[in-house]
Amino acid sequence: MCGAKSKSLAFAGLLLNCLGMIFSANTGFSVSVYDVTSRSISLRWPKFSGASSYRVTATAVNTVGHSLLAHFSDVTLKATLTSLIPSTVYAVQAEAIDKNGIILAEAQIMQSTVLAAPILSVSSPSCDSIALSWQAVYMAAGFSVSLMRSDGLGRMLRENTTNTSLIFTNLDPGTLYTIKAYAWNANGMPGDDFTYNQRTINISIEEDEPGHLLVSWSSVSFGHYYVVFVKSDDGLEVHCNTSHTQCRFQSDCGFTYFISVFAYNKAGQSPLGDVFNYTTAPCCPSDFRAAFVSSDTVRVTWAAVRGADLYETRAASRSTAVLCSHTAPACTLSALQCDTRYRITVRSRSEAGGANTSCAHQHVATDPCCPNDLILTQVTQSVTNVSWSAGKGAQTYVTTLESPKGQAKCHTLQNYCLLGCITCGTNYTVSLKAISETGLTSSCTYQGYSSSACCPFGVKLYRLSNNGIRVFWRASDEKINYTTDLRGSKGNFTCTPSTGGSHCDITEIPCGDVYTVVVAPLTEKGPKLTFCPKKIYSVFGIGDNPYLP
């Protein structure tokens, strides 16, 4: 239940002294505040001569769109405004009104409501402790919680905190305690309080180690010895007879146990008290397996176990973690990082028994990383150089160029490879396998590669008059256009025939020099091919014999 305190809250930077009496000019009419809570402001005013009613308006100053209007008879000289907002400044105006509705006098006052009370959730996790938690309170800077035996014995315990949870320990078992809590603001002004009664349990049950239940209780007057009965949810019952105040029992995972304790003396047995229940954590998943379904995805499976409502699967490396929660006994963990060692755990969980954190784990390692950059450069018409950036975790590489006409493959420890037997004018698929030291392999695919158009064959040179030359060739493909380059120290010449042409004439070549002649496919983009076969052509001076190889 909630109890209201008579407090005023000086709202930071906005309020002066609010609880004084405020008078209307020249009338003597006044209004004053005599009580404030988080949801109400209580006012009083004197009887005003000629007034047949009074009207009070409260308008929120620091909250948009909230106001309250109330009317009172001439015999009502005090009232409480309710349904207000906690920790909010209100401008309150009281008006004395005659029977004709004319305002005879008015008075104003500024007042803030106090902080709301924290709403406690309370439990007794053991026979000597009480745990509390609550939601955050608007404008609260901290909280004060006090606890005292309801019978008045002992001393009061008080804790101040900025957290939203608290636990009191070393309490008396089986004892009723009264708990009060309130919040305060940045100025230290307290708000409404919350009062709660909670009894500590007189029997505590815990798993002090896996597979063993420890039942403890407080001694009772005239009790000579005790008998503890423990019954599991499958019907099996065991008991313990002792003169001490605790007993240990064997327990299994995924069971709920019902526990009762009786005290005995020569006069007989104590009456039946509370029957406590305790649910052990669910069993660990059995037949736990992890298998890769792709380079970055692992499928984890296990056999369903007793007591589990939910399974939590986690793959954790030094820097990242991938999680999966599922009610089924399987989970797929994807987006794993390459060349990374992961620890995979599966925890079974139930609402009553919590999580089993003692389950075994497995280690898996992902494949090495694929190189990010791969560059292909044609060295000759039949040889292509492939180079790549290093793949993290890779020790060796296998590079493959494949087409319907054949395959070229290279196995290397380096970051490059020369592939021979390349067919000109052919589209290839490009793949690379990155292999780790332990044999883990990543299959990497890249954008396709097209080898260059084929060089012409049967190139022949014929001398023309006026220091000219005619170059003949046979095209490897009628759809390919070719260009002829003649280069020497005295000049460079280029000749491009019409589409489908198989010869080209170059005239007025300076004499007295040796020239190289290359006929190469004409490409739409990229540099000219430099690896097509070369011919030598010499042009001599007057009287000399030209040389045509």
Solvent accessible surface area in square Angstrom, and as a share of the most:
residue,aa,sasa,rsa
1,M,172,0.77
2,C,89,0.53
3,G,35,0.34
4,A,71,0.55
5,K,60,0.26
6,S,90,0.58
7,K,31,0.13
8,S,30,0.19
9,L,2,0.01
10,A,51,0.39
11,F,28,0.12
12,A,66,0.52
13,G,89,0.85
14,L,95,0.47
15,L,23,0.11
16,L,166,0.82
17,N,129,0.66
18,C,14,0.09
19,L,78,0.39
20,G,30,0.29
21,M,108,0.48
22,I,63,0.32
23,F,123,0.51
24,S,16,0.10
25,A,83,0.64
26,N,163,0.84
27,T,51,0.30
28,G,49,0.47
29,F,1,0.00
30,S,3,0.02
31,V,1,0.00
32,S,11,0.07
33,V,9,0.05
34,Y,79,0.30
35,D,39,0.20
36,V,1,0.01
37,T,15,0.08
38,S,6,0.04
39,R,125,0.46
40,S,16,0.11
41,I,0,0.00
42,S,7,0.05
43,L,0,0.00
44,R,111,0.40
45,W,10,0.04
46,P,59,0.37
47,K,128,0.54
48,F,40,0.17
49,S,103,0.66
50,G,58,0.56
51,A,10,0.08
52,S,48,0.31
53,S,32,0.21
54,Y,1,0.00
55,R,68,0.25
56,V,1,0.00
57,T,41,0.24
58,A,0,0.00
59,T,60,0.35
60,A,10,0.08
61,V,75,0.43
62,N,62,0.32
63,T,46,0.27
64,V,153,0.88
65,G,83,0.80
66,H,48,0.22
67,S,72,0.47
68,L,54,0.27
69,L,103,0.51
70,A,24,0.18
71,H,116,0.52
72,F,43,0.18
73,S,54,0.35
74,D,49,0.25
75,V,121,0.70
76,T,40,0.23
77,L,66,0.33
78,K,118,0.50
79,A,13,0.10
80,T,66,0.38
81,L,4,0.02
82,T,76,0.44
83,S,74,0.48
84,L,0,0.00
85,I,54,0.27
86,P,26,0.17
87,S,2,0.02
88,T,2,0.01
89,V,0,0.00
90,Y,0,0.00
91,A,37,0.29
92,V,1,0.01
93,Q,55,0.24
94,A,1,0.01
95,E,13,0.06
96,A,0,0.00
97,I,13,0.07
98,D,24,0.12
99,K,177,0.75
100,N,112,0.58
101,G,50,0.48
102,I,103,0.52
103,I,74,0.38
104,L,64,0.32
105,A,6,0.05
106,E,63,0.28
107,A,0,0.00
108,Q,81,0.36
109,I,9,0.04
110,M,79,0.35
111,Q,0,0.00
112,S,0,0.00
113,T,0,0.00
114,V,1,0.00
115,L,1,0.00
116,A,32,0.24
117,A,13,0.10
118,P,1,0.01
119,I,108,0.55
120,L,11,0.05
121,S,72,0.46
122,V,23,0.13
123,S,58,0.38
124,S,17,0.11
125,P,79,0.50
126,S,33,0.21
127,C,21,0.12
128,D,54,0.28
129,S,6,0.04
130,I,0,0.00
131,A,27,0.21
132,L,5,0.02
133,S,47,0.30
134,W,15,0.05
135,Q,152,0.68
136,A,84,0.65
137,V,21,0.12
138,Y,150,0.57
139,M,90,0.40
140,A,30,0.24
141,A,49,0.38
142,G,0,0.00
143,F,10,0.04
144,S,3,0.02
145,V,1,0.00
146,S,11,0.07
147,L,1,0.01
148,M,58,0.26
149,R,57,0.21
150,S,52,0.33
151,D,85,0.44
152,G,45,0.43
153,L,111,0.55
154,G,61,0.59
155,R,185,0.68
156,M,90,0.40
157,L,43,0.21
158,R,128,0.47
159,E,79,0.36
160,N,98,0.50
161,T,20,0.11
162,T,105,0.61
163,N,97,0.50
164,T,55,0.32
165,S,61,0.40
166,L,36,0.18
167,I,95,0.48
168,F,10,0.04
169,T,73,0.42
170,N,132,0.68
171,L,12,0.06
172,D,59,0.30
173,P,48,0.30
174,G,25,0.24
175,T,18,0.10
176,L,64,0.32
177,Y,9,0.04
178,T,38,0.22
179,I,0,0.00
180,K,96,0.41
181,A,0,0.00
182,Y,47,0.18
183,A,0,0.00
184,W,60,0.21
185,N,11,0.06
186,A,92,0.71
187,N,79,0.41
188,G,43,0.41
189,M,54,0.24
190,P,36,0.23
191,G,0,0.00
192,D,15,0.08
193,D,12,0.06
194,F,20,0.08
195,T,17,0.10
196,Y,77,0.29
197,N,83,0.43
198,Q,34,0.15
199,R,130,0.47
200,T,1,0.00
201,I,49,0.25
202,N,73,0.37
203,I,14,0.07
204,S,16,0.10
205,I,28,0.14
206,E,87,0.39
207,E,58,0.26
208,D,59,0.30
209,E,91,0.41
210,P,115,0.72
211,G,29,0.28
212,H,62,0.28
213,L,0,0.00
214,L,17,0.08
215,V,0,0.00
216,S,21,0.14
217,W,16,0.06
218,S,35,0.23
219,S,82,0.53
220,V,78,0.45
221,S,94,0.61
222,F,169,0.71
223,G,23,0.22
224,H,105,0.47
225,Y,80,0.30
226,Y,10,0.04
227,V,12,0.07
228,V,0,0.00
229,F,60,0.25
230,V,4,0.02
231,K,94,0.40
232,S,9,0.06
233,D,70,0.36
234,D,91,0.47
235,G,45,0.43
236,L,123,0.61
237,E,94,0.42
238,V,69,0.40
239,H,117,0.52
240,C,29,0.18
241,N,100,0.51
242,T,19,0.11
243,S,77,0.50
244,H,129,0.58
245,T,52,0.30
246,Q,78,0.35
247,C,7,0.04
248,R,139,0.51
249,F,16,0.06
250,Q,153,0.68
251,S,10,0.07
252,D,88,0.45
253,C,52,0.31
254,G,9,0.09
255,F,31,0.13
256,T,31,0.18
257,Y,17,0.06
258,F,86,0.36
259,I,0,0.00
260,S,15,0.10
261,V,25,0.14
262,F,21,0.09
263,A,14,0.11
264,Y,40,0.15
265,N,47,0.24
266,K,197,0.83
267,A,101,0.79
268,G,33,0.32
269,Q,101,0.45
270,S,36,0.23
271,P,120,0.75
272,L,117,0.58
273,G,46,0.44
274,D,107,0.56
275,V,81,0.47
276,F,39,0.16
277,N,96,0.49
278,Y,54,0.20
279,T,29,0.17
280,T,1,0.01
281,A,22,0.17
282,P,0,0.00
283,C,25,0.15
284,C,44,0.26
285,P,17,0.11
286,S,57,0.37
287,D,90,0.46
288,F,34,0.14
289,R,156,0.57
290,A,25,0.19
291,A,60,0.47
292,F,79,0.33
293,V,98,0.57
294,S,55,0.35
295,S,62,0.40
296,D,59,0.31
297,T,17,0.10
298,V,0,0.00
299,R,103,0.38
300,V,0,0.00
301,T,50,0.29
302,W,14,0.05
303,A,42,0.33
304,A,74,0.57
305,V,29,0.16
306,R,110,0.40
307,G,34,0.33
308,A,23,0.18
309,D,86,0.45
310,L,53,0.27
311,Y,8,0.03
312,E,50,0.23
313,T,2,0.01
314,R,110,0.40
315,A,0,0.00
316,A,24,0.19
317,S,23,0.15
318,R,254,0.93
319,S,94,0.60
320,T,50,0.29
321,A,46,0.35
322,V,34,0.20
323,L,120,0.60
324,C,28,0.16
325,S,71,0.46
326,H,88,0.39
327,T,98,0.57
328,A,39,0.31
329,P,53,0.33
330,A,19,0.14
331,C,5,0.03
332,T,62,0.36
333,L,2,0.01
334,S,55,0.35
335,A,79,0.61
336,L,9,0.04
337,Q,86,0.38
338,C,57,0.34
339,D,47,0.24
340,T,25,0.15
341,R,155,0.56
342,Y,1,0.00
343,R,116,0.42
344,I,0,0.00
345,T,24,0.14
346,V,3,0.02
347,R,103,0.37
348,S,0,0.00
349,R,86,0.31
350,S,11,0.07
351,E,171,0.77
352,A,78,0.61
353,G,16,0.16
354,G,27,0.26
355,A,26,0.20
356,N,18,0.09
357,T,91,0.53
358,S,82,0.53
359,C,21,0.13
360,A,79,0.61
361,H,69,0.31
362,Q,59,0.26
363,H,84,0.37
364,V,20,0.12
365,A,42,0.33
366,T,4,0.02
367,D,28,0.15
368,P,2,0.01
369,C,18,0.11
370,C,52,0.31
371,P,4,0.02
372,N,135,0.69
373,D,88,0.46
374,L,30,0.15
375,I,110,0.56
376,L,40,0.20
377,T,74,0.43
378,Q,33,0.15
379,V,73,0.42
380,T,55,0.32
381,Q,58,0.26
382,S,51,0.33
383,V,40,0.23
384,T,0,0.00
385,N,37,0.19
386,V,0,0.00
387,S,32,0.21
388,W,14,0.05
389,S,42,0.27
390,A,71,0.55
391,G,5,0.05
392,K,128,0.54
393,G,37,0.36
394,A,22,0.17
395,Q,94,0.42
396,T,23,0.14
397,Y,6,0.02
398,V,20,0.12
399,T,0,0.00
400,T,14,0.08
401,L,0,0.00
402,E,81,0.36
403,S,14,0.09
404,P,141,0.89
405,K,138,0.58
406,G,36,0.35
407,Q,99,0.44
408,A,6,0.05
409,K,123,0.52
410,C,27,0.16
411,H,123,0.55
412,T,21,0.12
413,L,121,0.60
414,Q,95,0.42
415,N,60,0.31
416,Y,118,0.45
417,C,5,0.03
418,L,110,0.55
419,L,3,0.01
420,G,31,0.30
421,C,122,0.73
422,I,7,0.04
423,T,51,0.30
424,C,21,0.13
425,G,50,0.48
426,T,10,0.06
427,N,110,0.56
428,Y,10,0.04
429,T,93,0.54
430,V,4,0.02
431,S,43,0.28
432,L,1,0.00
433,K,96,0.41
434,A,0,0.00
435,I,36,0.18
436,S,16,0.10
437,E,139,0.63
438,T,119,0.69
439,G,47,0.45
440,L,63,0.31
441,T,51,0.30
442,S,5,0.03
443,S,86,0.55
444,C,6,0.04
445,T,114,0.67
446,Y,56,0.21
447,Q,165,0.73
448,G,55,0.53
449,Y,30,0.11
450,S,71,0.46
451,S,8,0.05
452,S,19,0.13
453,A,28,0.21
454,C,27,0.16
455,C,10,0.06
456,P,7,0.04
457,F,98,0.41
458,G,42,0.40
459,V,26,0.15
460,K,118,0.50
461,L,14,0.07
462,Y,104,0.40
463,R,131,0.48
464,L,51,0.26
465,S,86,0.55
466,N,119,0.61
467,N,66,0.34
468,G,0,0.00
469,I,0,0.00
470,R,78,0.28
471,V,0,0.00
472,F,73,0.31
473,W,7,0.03
474,R,154,0.56
475,A,40,0.31
476,S,48,0.31
477,D,62,0.32
478,E,151,0.68
479,K,182,0.77
480,I,33,0.17
481,N,50,0.26
482,Y,2,0.01
483,T,3,0.02
484,T,0,0.00
485,D,17,0.09
486,L,0,0.00
487,R,121,0.44
488,G,23,0.23
489,S,104,0.67
490,K,112,0.47
491,G,24,0.23
492,N,95,0.49
493,F,52,0.22
494,T,82,0.48
495,C,25,0.15
496,T,72,0.42
497,P,27,0.17
498,S,92,0.59
499,T,109,0.63
500,G,51,0.49
501,G,24,0.23
502,S,47,0.30
503,H,75,0.33
504,C,5,0.03
505,D,55,0.29
506,I,11,0.05
507,T,73,0.42
508,E,136,0.61
509,I,1,0.01
510,P,48,0.30
511,C,49,0.29
512,G,47,0.45
513,D,22,0.11
514,V,82,0.47
515,Y,0,0.00
516,T,46,0.27
517,V,1,0.01
518,V,22,0.13
519,V,4,0.02
520,A,5,0.04
521,P,2,0.01
522,L,81,0.40
523,T,52,0.30
524,E,181,0.81
525,K,180,0.76
526,G,58,0.56
527,P,119,0.75
528,K,92,0.39
529,L,28,0.14
530,T,108,0.63
531,F,43,0.18
532,C,2,0.01
533,P,100,0.63
534,K,122,0.52
535,K,70,0.30
536,I,72,0.36
537,Y,1,0.00
538,S,8,0.05
539,V,5,0.03
540,F,84,0.35
541,G,29,0.27
542,I,185,0.94
543,G,78,0.75
544,D,79,0.41
545,N,128,0.66
546,P,45,0.28
547,Y,118,0.45
548,L,62,0.31
549,P,73,0.46
